[in-house]
Amino acid sequence: MSEGLENAPISGRPNTGASPAGELAAASRGATLPVADGRVDVYSRSFLALVATQFFVSLNDNMFRWLIVPIGKELLPSSETALALGLACFTLPFLVFAAPAGFCADRFSKRQVMVVCKAAEIVVISLGIAAILLGSVSGMFVMLFILGAQAMMFSTSKLGAIPELVRSDRISAANGLINMVSMAAIIIGNVAGNCLYTLTKPAGHSHWWCYASALLGVAICGFVTSLFIGRLPVANPTRPIPWNPAGQTLCDLGSLMSKRPLFLAALGSTYFWTLGALSQINIDQFATKHLFMEQNYVGPLLGILTVGIGGGALLAGMISRGKVELGLVPFGGLGIALTAVLLSVVPSGGSENASFSGYGVSCFLLFAMGASAGLYDIPLQAFLQDRSPSESRGSIMAAYNFLCFAGMLAASGVYWLFTGPLGLSSPMVFLVCGIATVPVTIAITHRLSFQTARFFTWFLTRCVYRVRIEGLERVPEGGALIVANHVSWVDGILLGLACPRHPRMIAYADYFANPWLSWYGRLGRIIPIGATRKSMVEAIRAGREALKQGELVCIFAEGGITRTGEMQAFQPGFLSILKETGAPVVPVHLGGLWGSIFSFEGGKFFWKWPKRWPYPVSIRFGQVIREPSDVDQVRRAVEALQYE
């Protein structure tokens, strides 16, 4: 994910002083990038209005779909035809209207597009109700197709609007929240649609006012909430009309493919949607033919999978902690692979007790699979939104939607191949999905080796330490030298995890002589420094160059770990790194680490019991010091932080 685009920044963000390659490297390491004026938190009225509107969109789409599909099964000679039409009419617009959706999202204000879509939905739903009352099957499915087109236009603008409405450090949380709400709406819509069909049988003619008031009421609510979405600027007011939609779709796909990190993220997310569609199709046969359950037990399994995805999405947003946490993706992929394989060995329901026992195990595994899928997909979505160029974000999101829904349609063909010509049972389909996910996860882990190692390290440290971070907002954009006191062996790890952007640590080369630590050091782009003058000069030159590239550089100015618990004198070498860079110093104080097993308290490292678990630690970032006059000025600033 972190390779490619070496000659241009991924997005049209303000210049941070970093080179394009440096900005890309920073982005791939969880950098928090400049925040545009006017963007706010996920609990703002504007973003919550978007969340509410998305809820009503997903609710009405699924409610209408699962109302007319059973009606179609009544009126058409084949129930399979009604199911196929329901899938095709709602999915095909996401492929056919990809280019117009991208154009509208770039050419007009995304808020304006979403408001118009919601107004159009009221008209479409009204015509759909009329088609039901007239008994026109073709009219019903034409309205479903148009509703899908409206959903495509809305979805593209919604995805592009998220990074414009919320701060960069809240994009993962925003995606987690909006995806959880969407999944809840899908479940409610599925249940409500089928309930409305049951209440208004036959063919929606009895008590028709029930579904009419429900559908129109939801559409009107969605329109009202869309009015509260904050005003958004036009991204590209000069973009020409795409008179050739197919050609424009290919152009949008080409634009996405030219941005290698974005394209890889889109492919990873497409795999998620393809696998999800395949699993949903397979669950029906798994429940009825493997577990020998009645048809009414299929819905809860689908619902549990969807709830799991929503829960995983919300959890991913919470774990991301203000970053686009790509390190979650491999762990999500591992969870998907493991749960899919375990589903393949769930015992068949030969008796009533065995059926319900297998059903219970399947519920648990499907929830775990959904949660893993949420952890897998949310960081990829957030990365796509955060790193897309602002002037063409609509086109990028349209191309991404096209890939996802093309994958979902392909899932139908893959399922036919598995169960038809290949004759695979439903457990075997899950097994193939799990095995196929293994190489995908390995490839992602290889691409995201730093992010994976960083997240795993973060998880381990949070099991041992309870870290309180203060003053993080004081870290400036662009290059800065972080100067901290040195108390224990884990100072560099804790400070690196606390920083909003991954810093280049200056550390003794001897520490990384071990092959495993050497690999970790290369992965974290450690700047090694030795005892020789040549090594020191090279380290100073590397640190200075990193500052010029707009990166954070971290040094422990005492030159060694304290043996007394008191801060030692600072060495002047860090002042040499600052020369000719214009970079400021950020003083940092690490508190509470004296007495931990990694400190020298008691005259020894390591060989002592922790006094508390988890061990409380504080990391305080101080006010920026520009052009420090001497070493003591920085030392006094670090020392003063412990008393704040």
Phi and psi in degrees as a GROMACS rama.xvg file:
@    title "Ramachandran Plot"
@    xaxis  label "Phi"
@    yaxis  label "Psi"
@TYPE xy
-100.396  18.1081  SER-2
-114.081  159.64  GLU-3
99.2517  172.075  GLY-4
54.5905  56.3124  LEU-5
-83.0676  -15.5676  GLU-6
-111.254  0.456321  ASN-7
-152.726  146.758  ALA-8
-64.5409  154.184  PRO-9
-70.0274  -38.7389  ILE-10
-124.955  164.849  SER-11
-87.3486  58.3109  GLY-12
-90.9952  162.117  ARG-13
-60.1584  150.788  PRO-14
-69.2472  128.033  ASN-15
-101.017  3.91301  THR-16
93.4062  -5.50269  GLY-17
-93.036  152.439  ALA-18
-72.1067  162.809  SER-19
-56.2653  -43.9242  PRO-20
-64.0241  -38.7616  ALA-21
-66.1247  -39.0327  GLY-22
-64.1329  -40.5345  GLU-23
-65.6206  -42.4393  LEU-24
-61.1031  -41.3565  ALA-25
-64.734  -40.6746  ALA-26
-62.5001  -40.2714  ALA-27
-71.447  -12.3815  SER-28
-108.26  25.9399  ARG-29
80.8435  28.8665  GLY-30
-67.1498  142.951  ALA-31
-94.9445  115.199  THR-32
-99.1723  173.186  LEU-33
-53.841  143.521  PRO-34
-101.646  126.205  VAL-35
-70.7503  148.648  ALA-36
-62.6927  140.136  ASP-37
94.3838  -15.0573  GLY-38
-80.6053  142.4  ARG-39
-130.744  -169.656  VAL-40
-82.3298  172.532  ASP-41
-71.8604  -13.7838  VAL-42
-98.7455  14.8383  TYR-43
-73.3483  157.143  SER-44
-59.5631  -39.8857  ARG-45
-64.1742  -47.9648  SER-46
-71.0675  -38.6537  PHE-47
-63.607  -31.075  LEU-48
-65.031  -38.8364  ALA-49
-64.7218  -41.6555  LEU-50
-61.3325  -45.7662  VAL-51
-63.7487  -40.7305  ALA-52
-64.2429  -42.5911  THR-53
-61.2871  -38.2375  GLN-54
-59.7581  -47.2118  PHE-55
-68.4547  -32.0965  PHE-56
-63.6878  -52.9037  VAL-57
-64.2527  -37.8373  SER-58
-63.2707  -48.6354  LEU-59
-70.7197  -38.9681  ASN-60
-56.4271  -48.9657  ASP-61
-76.096  -33.0553  ASN-62
-65.545  -44.9905  MET-63
-67.0752  -42.5319  PHE-64
-60.6194  -48.052  ARG-65
-85.4193  4.63861  TRP-66
-89.4391  -44.7071  LEU-67
-82.9918  -24.8357  ILE-68
-63.6032  -48.9243  VAL-69
-62.1857  -34.6327  PRO-70
-64.0932  -41.2272  ILE-71
-61.9699  -37.2743  GLY-72
-64.3735  -29.8279  LYS-73
-71.5358  -43.3713  GLU-74
-92.0939  -22.8907  LEU-75
-93.1707  154.463  LEU-76
-68.1795  -23.0483  PRO-77
-127.733  129.393  SER-78
-68.3214  -31.9755  SER-79
-62.3688  -34.1913  GLU-80
-64.233  -42.6266  THR-81
-63.5355  -42.1898  ALA-82
-63.9646  -43.6386  LEU-83
-64.8273  -41.4039  ALA-84
-64.1554  -39.6914  LEU-85
-61.3987  -42.3187  GLY-86
-68.9671  -47.0778  LEU-87
-66.8962  -45.1691  ALA-88
-67.1796  -26.5258  CYS-89
-90.6294  -26.0603  PHE-90
-91.0264  -40.111  THR-91
-57.1853  -36.6944  LEU-92
-57.8712  -28.0583  PRO-93
-69.8112  -18.5323  PHE-94
-95.6396  -42.1632  LEU-95
-70.5645  -38.2868  VAL-96
-103.06  21.3415  PHE-97
-61.8332  -45.6158  ALA-98
-66.4296  -49.8763  ALA-99
-59.8703  -36.0518  PRO-100
-65.2146  -42.5906  ALA-101
-65.4643  -39.9279  GLY-102
-61.6733  -49.1093  PHE-103
-63.1029  -38.5439  CYS-104
-66.1966  -30.2997  ALA-105
-89.5507  -38.2301  ASP-106
-79.6294  -28.8144  ARG-107
-122.084  168.106  PHE-108
-62.7204  132.022  SER-109
-62.4698  -32.8248  LYS-110
-63.6091  -43.1437  ARG-111
-61.917  -41.2722  GLN-112
-62.1892  -43.9739  VAL-113
-67.0163  -38.9908  MET-114
-64.5701  -43.8445  VAL-115
-62.8149  -40.3777  VAL-116
-60.4609  -41.9233  CYS-117
-69.9107  -34.2283  LYS-118
-66.037  -41.2237  ALA-119
-64.7403  -31.947  ALA-120
-62.1959  -36.4301  GLU-121
-61.1109  -41.8018  ILE-122
-67.4311  -45.0389  VAL-123
-63.1085  -44.0668  VAL-124
-62.701  -39.2113  ILE-125
-61.6528  -44.2201  SER-126
-66.6048  -35.5756  LEU-127
-63.9414  -40.4519  GLY-128
-63.7996  -40.6708  ILE-129
-62.4842  -40.233  ALA-130
-63.5506  -37.9142  ALA-131
-64.9383  -45.0832  ILE-132
-65.6651  -31.2594  LEU-133
-82.315  -8.76265  LEU-134
72.1498  24.1213  GLY-135
-90.8774  103.122  SER-136
-64.2554  -44.1838  VAL-137
-61.317  -40.3589  SER-138
-62.7137  -40.7695  GLY-139
-61.635  -46.4397  MET-140
-76.267  -26.1995  PHE-141
-65.4666  -41.4236  VAL-142
-66.2472  -35.0717  MET-143
-64.6183  -39.152  LEU-144
-62.0357  -45.0365  PHE-145
-67.0451  -35.928  ILE-146
-64.2  -37.9446  LEU-147
-64.3952  -38.1127  GLY-148
-64.6626  -41.9696  ALA-149
-62.2757  -39.7012  GLN-150
-65.5584  -37.0877  ALA-151
-64.3792  -45.9154  MET-152
-61.4302  -42.6725  MET-153
-66.3683  -45.4976  PHE-154
-61.584  -42.3322  SER-155
-63.1426  -44.6607  THR-156
-68.2215  -35.7186  SER-157
-62.6313  -48.5221  LYS-158
-60.932  -39.2375  LEU-159
-73.35  -25.5826  GLY-160
-78.9075  -26.6558  ALA-161
-56.3055  -51.0728  ILE-162
-69.5872  -12.7773  PRO-163
-89.7674  -21.0912  GLU-164
-93.8286  -32.8569  LEU-165
-118.847  160.324  VAL-166
-65.3578  155.978  ARG-167
-57.8474  -36.2035  SER-168
-77.7668  -0.0476284  ASP-169
-118.929  8.39207  ARG-170
-65.68  -41.1429  ILE-171
-63.3524  -45.0951  SER-172
-62.2033  -39.368  ALA-173
-62.9607  -44.3255  ALA-174
-66.0736  -38.8784  ASN-175
-60.7827  -44.4083  GLY-176
-66.2776  -47.1255  LEU-177
-69.7484  -32.2831  ILE-178
-71.8529  -38.974  ASN-179
-61.804  -43.8581  MET-180
-64.2471  -39.4459  VAL-181
-62.9418  -43.6506  SER-182
-63.0022  -41.0116  MET-183
-61.8647  -40.8204  ALA-184
-65.8697  -37.4099  ALA-185
-62.2447  -45.3287  ILE-186
-62.9464  -48.8729  ILE-187
-61.8386  -40.6433  ILE-188
-63.1376  -41.8477  GLY-189
-61.2144  -47.9068  ASN-190
-66.4326  -45.6699  VAL-191
-64.4377  -40.616  ALA-192
-60.6912  -45.4593  GLY-193
-67.8548  -36.5101  ASN-194
-65.5644  -41.3006  CYS-195
-64.2435  -36.5583  LEU-196
-62.7749  -44.92  TYR-197
-62.6556  -39.4651  THR-198
-69.708  -25.2162  LEU-199
-114.961  16.8739  THR-200
-64.697  149.636  LYS-201
-88.142  141.738  PRO-202
54.4582  30.4188  ALA-203
74.5913  17.8519  GLY-204
-96.4316  -17.9044  HIS-205
-96.4057  131.473  SER-206
51.1783  45.6097  HIS-207
-64.1052  -21.1631  TRP-208
-63.9466  -20.8685  TRP-209
-61.8004  -54.8577  CYS-210
-74.882  -29.1503  TYR-211
-63.4807  -46.2471  ALA-212
-69.3424  -36.4996  SER-213
-66.1054  -50.0472  ALA-214
-65.5926  -47.0945  LEU-215
-68.0715  -36.8325  LEU-216
-62.4099  -44.0156  GLY-217
-66.2837  -41.3585  VAL-218
-61.7255  -42.7002  ALA-219
-67.0832  -40.7124  ILE-220
-60.363  -42.3588  CYS-221
-63.1589  -39.1374  GLY-222
-64.3386  -42.1997  PHE-223
-64.5155  -46.0532  VAL-224
-65.4909  -31.1088  THR-225
-64.4921  -26.1032  SER-226
-68.8363  -19.4346  LEU-227
-91.518  -2.01472  PHE-228
-68.7708  134.777  ILE-229
-61.4051  152.116  GLY-230
-67.2143  136.935  ARG-231
-122.76  142.705  LEU-232
-73.2308  160.006  PRO-233
-75.8384  128.159  VAL-234
-74.6987  -42.6128  ALA-235
-145.033  82.5244  ASN-236
-68.0124  -13.7177  PRO-237
-100.04  5.62283  THR-238
-66.2897  130.433  ARG-239
-75.1177  158.087  PRO-240
-69.8295  131.366  ILE-241
-80.3834  90.595  PRO-242
-69.0985  -20.7404  TRP-243
-112.463  88.9146  ASN-244
-57.3493  -41.8414  PRO-245
-63.5706  -44.1172  ALA-246
-64.1381  -38.1403  GLY-247
-66.9783  -37.252  GLN-248
-61.95  -43.7582  THR-249
-62.7983  -37.9232  LEU-250
-64.8104  -42.9136  CYS-251
-63.7701  -41.4357  ASP-252
-63.3032  -39.7613  LEU-253
-63.2576  -39.4722  GLY-254
-63.7845  -41.4284  SER-255
-65.1267  -42.7704  LEU-256
-66.8402  -28.6612  MET-257
-70.9507  -18.7552  SER-258
-102.53  88.3312  LYS-259
-53.1778  -48.4868  ARG-260
-59.077  -41.1752  PRO-261
-67.6573  -39.797  LEU-262
-64.9499  -41.8304  PHE-263
-64.7997  -39.339  LEU-264
-64.0915  -40.6951  ALA-265
-64.7399  -40.9944  ALA-266
-63.554  -42.0341  LEU-267
-61.5748  -41.992  GLY-268
-69.521  -36.262  SER-269
-60.9962  -38.7937  THR-270
-60.264  -40.1977  TYR-271
-60.136  -48.603  PHE-272
-68.4664  -35.1065  TRP-273
-65.4311  -47.2663  THR-274
-64.8016  -37.4421  LEU-275
-63.8393  -42.8408  GLY-276
-64.9995  -41.1542  ALA-277
-63.9691  -40.4188  LEU-278
-66.6923  -40.1608  SER-279
-63.3977  -40.9512  GLN-280
-65.2309  -39.9535  ILE-281
-72.7713  -26.7768  ASN-282
-61.1412  -37.0034  ILE-283
-57.8284  -51.4274  ASP-284
-70.1097  -33.8141  GLN-285
-61.9448  -42.3191  PHE-286
-72.7079  -43.2074  ALA-287
-84.3635  -37.1478  THR-288
-102.432  -21.2142  LYS-289
-101.189  -45.103  HIS-290
-89.5042  -11.2188  LEU-291
58.2239  43.6895  PHE-292
-97.6728  159.629  MET-293
-71.359  161.779  GLU-294
-61.0186  -31.0403  GLN-295
-70.4467  -8.02226  ASN-296
-89.7751  -6.92875  TYR-297
-70.8871  -42.8104  VAL-298
-56.124  -47.2974  GLY-299
-59.4495  -35.6011  PRO-300
-63.4972  -44.4686  LEU-301
-63.3231  -40.0451  LEU-302
-64.2475  -40.3741  GLY-303
-65.7516  -39.9764  ILE-304
-60.9384  -43.9417  LEU-305
-66.924  -40.7588  THR-306
-61.3947  -40.4892  VAL-307
-60.7612  -42.1592  GLY-308
-62.5052  -44.6788  ILE-309
-62.5292  -43.4003  GLY-310
-64.2314  -41.7858  GLY-311
-64.6548  -36.5794  GLY-312
-64.1132  -44.5416  ALA-313
-65.1337  -41.151  LEU-314
-63.6106  -39.5175  LEU-315
-62.0857  -40.847  ALA-316
-64.356  -37.2943  GLY-317
-70.8729  -42.0047  MET-318
-68.3982  -30.9809  ILE-319
-61.3159  -23.4054  SER-320
53.0537  46.3885  ARG-321
82.3102  11.9475  GLY-322
-129.822  165.71  LYS-323
-86.075  98.2012  VAL-324
-89.0529  81.923  GLU-325
-67.6346  -17.3643  LEU-326
-63.7964  -16.2902  GLY-327
-73.1926  -25.9023  LEU-328
-59.8264  -49.3874  VAL-329
-61.1541  -37.3607  PRO-330
-68.0042  -36.8427  PHE-331
-63.7788  -42.9328  GLY-332
-62.1175  -40.3541  GLY-333
-62.5387  -40.8575  LEU-334
-64.1854  -40.4983  GLY-335
-61.6695  -47.5204  ILE-336
-60.9694  -45.8122  ALA-337
-65.3599  -47.0324  LEU-338
-68.0524  -34.836  THR-339
-65.2085  -41.6403  ALA-340
-65.3951  -41.8001  VAL-341
-65.2793  -34.2548  LEU-342
-62.6501  -31.508  LEU-343
-70.0407  -17.079  SER-344
-109.742  11.424  VAL-345
-63.6249  128.531  VAL-346
-59.5936  146.161  PRO-347
-70.0332  149.775  SER-348
-86.5374  84.0782  GLY-349
-79.7281  -25.0181  GLY-350
-133.009  174.378  SER-351
-63.4871  -44.0567  GLU-352
-64.5626  -42.0909  ASN-353
-65.4585  -37.6745  ALA-354
-61.9923  -47.6458  SER-355
-72.2108  -30.7472  PHE-356
-65.32  -47.3347  SER-357
-64.4881  -33.738  GLY-358
-64.5955  -42.9196  TYR-359
-63.367  -44.3474  GLY-360
-62.8088  -40.4148  VAL-361
-63.9253  -39.5541  SER-362
-58.7064  -46.7806  CYS-363
-62.4015  -45.8645  PHE-364
-68.062  -37.157  LEU-365
-68.1527  -36.1669  LEU-366
-64.443  -43.656  PHE-367
-64.3948  -38.0607  ALA-368
-63.9928  -44.3769  MET-369
-62.4018  -43.1003  GLY-370
-62.1909  -42.0773  ALA-371
-62.4944  -40.2626  SER-372
-64.2795  -38.0749  ALA-373
-63.8776  -43.164  GLY-374
-61.4807  -33.7288  LEU-375
-73.3542  -43.9162  TYR-376
-89.3032  -33.6167  ASP-377
-59.7159  -45.8342  ILE-378
-61.0757  -34.5245  PRO-379
-67.8955  -42.8921  LEU-380
-61.7896  -44.7248  GLN-381
-63.1626  -39.5725  ALA-382
-63.2876  -44.1643  PHE-383
-59.7455  -44.9979  LEU-384
-70.4318  -42.6883  GLN-385
-70.4735  -33.4359  ASP-386
-103.546  1.54387  ARG-387
-74.5179  141.186  SER-388
-59.6118  132.39  PRO-389
-61.3563  -35.0953  SER-390
-75.24  -15.2142  GLU-391
-131.685  24.123  SER-392
-63.0809  -35.9664  ARG-393
-60.8845  -43.1455  GLY-394
-64.9823  -40.4871  SER-395
-63.4934  -43.7134  ILE-396
-67.6378  -35.1505  MET-397
-65.166  -43.3151  ALA-398
-64.0241  -39.2527  ALA-399
-63.4784  -45.966  TYR-400
-59.235  -40.8603  ASN-401
-59.5065  -46.9219  PHE-402
-62.0743  -43.3136  LEU-403
-63.1977  -46.0289  CYS-404
-77.1328  -26.7608  PHE-405
-64.0153  -39.8937  ALA-406
-64.4911  -37.966  GLY-407
-67.1724  -38.5075  MET-408
-67.6412  -39.6792  LEU-409
-62.4832  -28.5902  ALA-410
-59.8461  -35.0377  ALA-411
-62.7097  -44.4116  SER-412
-65.8292  -39.3596  GLY-413
-64.2414  -40.6446  VAL-414
-64.6567  -41.2268  TYR-415
-60.9212  -41.7582  TRP-416
-63.091  -43.8545  LEU-417
-65.0792  -47.8659  PHE-418
-87.6409  -21.7987  THR-419
-91.3578  -91.677  GLY-420
-56.81  -39.468  PRO-421
-84.7158  -18.9687  LEU-422
65.0659  33.8381  GLY-423
-80.6739  141.485  LEU-424
-77.738  167.969  SER-425
-62.2446  -39.6947  SER-426
-61.7992  -36.2249  PRO-427
-67.92  -31.9342  MET-428
-63.6458  -42.8879  VAL-429
-62.4876  -39.509  PHE-430
-62.2804  -44.8335  LEU-431
-62.7706  -41.297  VAL-432
-61.0743  -43.0666  CYS-433
-64.8802  -44.1747  GLY-434
-65.583  -39.5898  ILE-435
-65.4045  -28.1821  ALA-436
-74.3349  -22.8423  THR-437
-61.4811  -54.3595  VAL-438
-63.8671  -32.0316  PRO-439
-62.4953  -43.6115  VAL-440
-65.8502  -39.9369  THR-441
-62.8041  -43.6094  ILE-442
-63.2458  -41.4775  ALA-443
-65.9514  -42.102  ILE-444
-61.3522  -39.7113  THR-445
-64.1013  -43.9951  HIS-446
-67.6971  -34.2206  ARG-447
-112.553  40.5557  LEU-448
-60.4609  -41.4683  SER-449
-65.8503  -48.1777  PHE-450
-62.9028  -37.4769  GLN-451
-65.4101  -47.2116  THR-452
-63.4477  -39.3582  ALA-453
-64.6241  -44.2765  ARG-454
-66.8943  -40.3569  PHE-455
-62.6525  -40.8808  PHE-456
-64.2261  -42.734  THR-457
-58.6651  -43.3424  TRP-458
-62.6802  -44.1699  PHE-459
-64.5332  -42.8097  LEU-460
-66.2876  -34.2704  THR-461
-70.9109  -20.1876  ARG-462
-75.264  -24.0763  CYS-463
-104.487  -38.2005  VAL-464
-117.009  147.603  TYR-465
-109.796  102.536  ARG-466
-97.5866  127.648  VAL-467
-108.073  120.743  ARG-468
-109.17  130.874  ILE-469
-129.606  143.873  GLU-470
76.6284  21.3427  GLY-471
-62.3317  -28.8397  LEU-472
-67.0552  -11.8908  GLU-473
-78.9076  -13.8734  ARG-474
-72.1356  120.495  VAL-475
-79.7326  165.73  PRO-476
-74.7344  157.639  GLU-477
80.5722  -168.571  GLY-478
-70.3497  140.815  GLY-479
-157.599  146.062  ALA-480
-101.761  117.83  LEU-481
-91.4168  123.114  ILE-482
-117.528  122.757  VAL-483
-133.469  160.736  ALA-484
-76.7099  162.54  ASN-485
-125.927  111.944  HIS-486
-114.227  -33.9049  VAL-487
-148.332  175.057  SER-488
-69.8389  -19.7786  TRP-489
-99.4801  7.42949  VAL-490
-56.4936  -46.0151  ASP-491
-63.0959  -39.287  GLY-492
-66.1154  -49.0331  ILE-493
-63.9454  -41.7487  LEU-494
-68.9752  -39.5795  LEU-495
-62.9566  -38.6817  GLY-496
-72.4153  -27.3642  LEU-497
-78.9032  -26.5586  ALA-498
-67.7524  145.993  CYS-499
-68.5035  -24.6443  PRO-500
-127.656  147.494  ARG-501
-65.2573  122.679  HIS-502
-89.5972  152.777  PRO-503
-82.3641  112.573  ARG-504
-84.8254  134.508  MET-505
-95.6051  117.357  ILE-506
-141.003  157.332  ALA-507
-62.8195  133.374  TYR-508
-62.8358  -32.063  ALA-509
-62.5671  -26.9901  ASP-510
-63.2046  -24.4504  TYR-511
-110.278  26.3539  PHE-512
-72.456  -30.421  ALA-513
-63.9266  137.113  ASN-514
-56.0744  -41.1985  PRO-515
-68.003  -44.4723  TRP-516
-68.2195  -31.5461  LEU-517
-63.3329  -43.0407  SER-518
-62.6324  -43.4896  TRP-519
-64.3971  -38.5755  TYR-520
-65.4791  -41.6957  GLY-521
-64.973  -39.626  ARG-522
-62.9583  -41.3735  LEU-523
-85.9205  4.04305  GLY-524
54.7355  47.1195  ARG-525
-64.0046  141.449  ILE-526
-96.4479  104.701  ILE-527
-77.3498  146.011  PRO-528
-135.076  131.232  ILE-529
-107.935  -169.39  GLY-530
-87.0034  -16.5648  ALA-531
-81.1561  156.939  THR-532
-63.5547  -38.5003  ARG-533
-61.3482  -43.4202  LYS-534
-64.1294  -39.7571  SER-535
-65.0092  -42.2623  MET-536
-62.8567  -41.9991  VAL-537
-65.0631  -38.9714  GLU-538
-66.89  -41.5441  ALA-539
-63.1718  -41.8891  ILE-540
-64.6582  -42.0946  ARG-541
-65.7283  -41.4677  ALA-542
-65.0352  -40.3534  GLY-543
-64.1129  -41.6368  ARG-544
-65.6608  -38.5375  GLU-545
-63.6718  -39.927  ALA-546
-62.6278  -41.1612  LEU-547
-65.4585  -28.4417  LYS-548
-80.6697  1.22686  GLN-549
86.2961  18.3329  GLY-550
-96.4549  163.228  GLU-551
-86.4036  137.728  LEU-552
-124.069  137.116  VAL-553
-121.229  135.722  CYS-554
-139.872  141.81  ILE-555
-96.1663  101.852  PHE-556
-71.757  -12.2  ALA-557
-70.7919  -20.7018  GLU-558
83.99  -0.100624  GLY-559
-178.342  167.983  GLY-560
-76.1691  134.779  ILE-561
-62.3494  140.976  THR-562
-100.872  -5.87331  ARG-563
-119.802  -12.0159  THR-564
92.2434  -11.9807  GLY-565
-94.887  148.866  GLU-566
-69.7538  132.497  MET-567
-88.9065  174.984  GLN-568
-65.233  144.491  ALA-569
-84.54  140.274  PHE-570
-84.4602  147.643  GLN-571
-80.7779  0.414899  PRO-572
-59.0272  -31.8406  GLY-573
-66.3505  -24.9811  PHE-574
-66.9286  -30.784  LEU-575
-67.1527  -33.9742  SER-576
-65.7511  -33.3906  ILE-577
-73.5514  -21.4396  LEU-578
-57.1162  133.082  LYS-579
65.9544  15.8525  GLU-580
-106.856  -27.9004  THR-581
71.1121  8.35582  GLY-582
-80.37  142.982  ALA-583
-85.1215  169.825  PRO-584
-103.937  135.584  VAL-585
-111.787  106.139  VAL-586
-72.428  139.325  PRO-587
-134.962  136.682  VAL-588
-116.901  127.656  HIS-589
-98.0711  117.428  LEU-590
-116.91  149.749  GLY-591
88.3854  -6.49718  GLY-592
-81.0995  -20.8203  LEU-593
-68.0848  122.492  TRP-594
108.541  -14.2484  GLY-595
-73.3116  163.497  SER-596
-65.7045  -18.315  ILE-597
-93.8806  2.27007  PHE-598
-97.523  173.681  SER-599
-93.5829  13.2763  PHE-600
-60.5445  134.234  GLU-601
83.6262  6.46841  GLY-602
78.7306  17.3895  GLY-603
-156.642  149.269  LYS-604
-91.4453  152.195  PHE-605
70.9563  -53.9278  PHE-606
-81.5785  68.1866  TRP-607
-158.474  158.31  LYS-608
-82.9512  142.072  TRP-609
-65.0762  139.287  PRO-610
-75.8665  -29.4727  LYS-611
-142.541  156.735  ARG-612
-145.754  116.99  TRP-613
-73.9211  152.937  PRO-614
-81.544  124.955  TYR-615
-76.5303  132.778  PRO-616
-136.939  144.569  VAL-617
-121.29  141.959  SER-618
-128.331  114.517  ILE-619
-114.199  125.267  ARG-620
-95.1968  130.43  PHE-621
-96.4552  -178.673  GLY-622
-67.5331  143.161  GLN-623
-62.3035  138.441  VAL-624
-112.277  116.569  ILE-625
-100.134  130.181  ARG-626
50.6051  65.6865  GLU-627
-59.6636  140.148  PRO-628
-75.5481  -35.3128  SER-629
-158.528  178.139  ASP-630
-64.8341  -40.7401  VAL-631
-64.751  -29.9285  ASP-632
-61.6178  -42.7755  GLN-633
-70.4868  -40.9401  VAL-634
-62.1595  -43.1264  ARG-635
-62.8722  -35.8519  ARG-636
-66.2769  -40.484  ALA-637
-66.9167  -43.692  VAL-638
-63.6443  -38.6444  GLU-639
-65.3929  -26.0789  ALA-640
-64.8889  -27.6911  LEU-641
-70.3092  -15.049  GLN-642
-102.144  -0.657112  TYR-643
